[in-house]
Amino acid sequence: MVNFLDTLLGIGSDSLTWWQMSIRAVVVFIAALLIMRVGNKRIFGKHTAFDIVLGIIYGSVLSRAITGNSPFWPTLAAALTLVLLHRFLAFLAYSTSGFLGPFIKGDPVCLIKDGKVQEDELKKLNLTENDLQEALRVGGVTDAKDVAYGCLERSGNISIVKKDS
């Protein structure tokens, strides 16, 4: 059975056939779904830098298993390790206070406070007035004076909270 599986996946082979690579793709796809279930739903949902880094590395590692550029089973183990690391760091960020949480997940930055644009923050973040105007329009506001606060969120989105009328 082990020899059959090795032949099917091309393990130990110098080159892979098209059908071995196709079978690897199916196995890696199923394994990737199972590994993601070990993680949690937020892994690719929030799109913070923390999540994006995992996505890039995860995809890169798994592609190597498909193409045979790395050993098959150890590469799947590395992908599982990445997801477990992500889950552990998310737990640490949630469970601890101080530097660790903001370092891992980031902090929001206030861009508009009580209708006043925080020019220093825009400058630090290299955000233009056009970027802010776009966020206002998306938030259904035409003038920053109508905003209680606007923040650049950890995801990179700008959220707008209107003043009470």
N, C-alpha and C positions, 0 to 999 in steps of 0.2 A: 504494500500500500504506500509506504514512504517513497519507494523508487518510482511508483506511478505518479505520485504527486510531484516529485522532483522533476520528472520528465515533462509533466503537464505544464509546470511553471518555468521550466528551463533553468532550474537551480543547478549550479555547477557547470553550466554550458558557457562556452566562450562567446557565443552569439545567440540571440533569440530569434525565433521564427515569428512571422506575423501572427500566427494563432497563439503562440505562447505569450506574446505581449498583450494580445487581446484578452486572454484568460487572466493574465496578471491585472489588467485594467479592471475587469469585473471583480476579482478578489479584493483588490485595493479599494475599489469603490465601496463594497460591502463592509470591509474592515474599517474604512474611514467613517462610515455612518455609525458603526458600532462604537468606535472610539469616541466620536462626538457625543454619543449618548452617555459616555462615562463623564464627559464634561458637563456643562450645564447650558441652558438655553441662551444665556447671554453671550456665549463665546463669539458668535458672529452677528449678534443682534444690535449691539450698541455702537460699534464702529469707533471705539476709542483707540488711541495709539496702542494701548495694551492688547486689544483684540486684533487689530490690523497686523501687528507684528506676528502674532501667532498664525494668522491666516496665511501670510506670505511664507513663513518658514514651514508650516504644515504642508502646504501645497508643494513646495520645493522638495521636501523630504519624500513625500508620497510619490511624486513623479519619478524619483530615482528608483523606487521599487518597481514601477511599471516598465521603465526603460532598461532596467538591469544594470544601471550604473553603480548600484550599491547592493549588498546582499539583501535578499528579499525579506526574510523574517526579522533580522536585526533592524531593518529600516522601518518595518511596521511597529516594532518595539519602541523605536525612537519617536515615532509619531504619537504613540500612546503616552510616552514620557512627556512630550511637549504639552499635551492636553492636561495631564495630571499636574504638571508644573503650573499651567495657567490657572487651574482650579485652586491649587494651593496658594498661589500668590493673590488670587481674588479673595480667598478666605482670610489671608493675613491682612489685606487692605481693609476688609470689612471688620475684622476683629481687633485691630490695633488702632491706636490714635497716634497723632504726631506726624512724622515725616513720611512714613512708609505708604500710607494710603494715597496721599496726593502724588507721591513719586510714581507709584504704579499706575494710578488711574487718571491723574491730572486734577486740576482745579478749574472751576469756571472763573471767568474774568468779567467784571462789570464794565460795560461800555457806555451805558446810559443810566444815569441815576437821577430820579425825580425830574425828568425832562431835559437834563443837561448832559451833553455828550462829553465823555471823558477822553479828551484829546490825547492826553499822555498815554493812555492805554491803547488807543488806536495806533499811535506811533510805535509803541513797543512791539505791537503785534503785526505791524506792517499792513494794517487794514485801511483801506481808503474810504473816503466819504461815500463813494459809489457802493462799496460793499455794505456799508451801514444802511444806505438808502434802500438797497435791495432787500435787506432783512426787514426793514420797516414795512415795505410794500407787501412782502410775504406775510408779515404779521398783521396786515390790514390797517396800517397806520401811515399817514402821510407826513406827519411832523413829529420830530423827536420830543417836542414839548408835551405831546399827548402820551408819553411813555413813562410809567412808574420806574421801571428798570428794564434794561436789555443786557443780556449776558452772552459772551462767547462761551458756549458749553464745552465740556470735555470732548465731545464728539466732533467739535469743529463747527457745529451749527450755532447760529445766533438766535436766541429766544427773546421774544418781546412780550412784556406784560404791560397792558394799557393801564392808564390812570383810571380810577373810578370817576364816572361823570358826575 
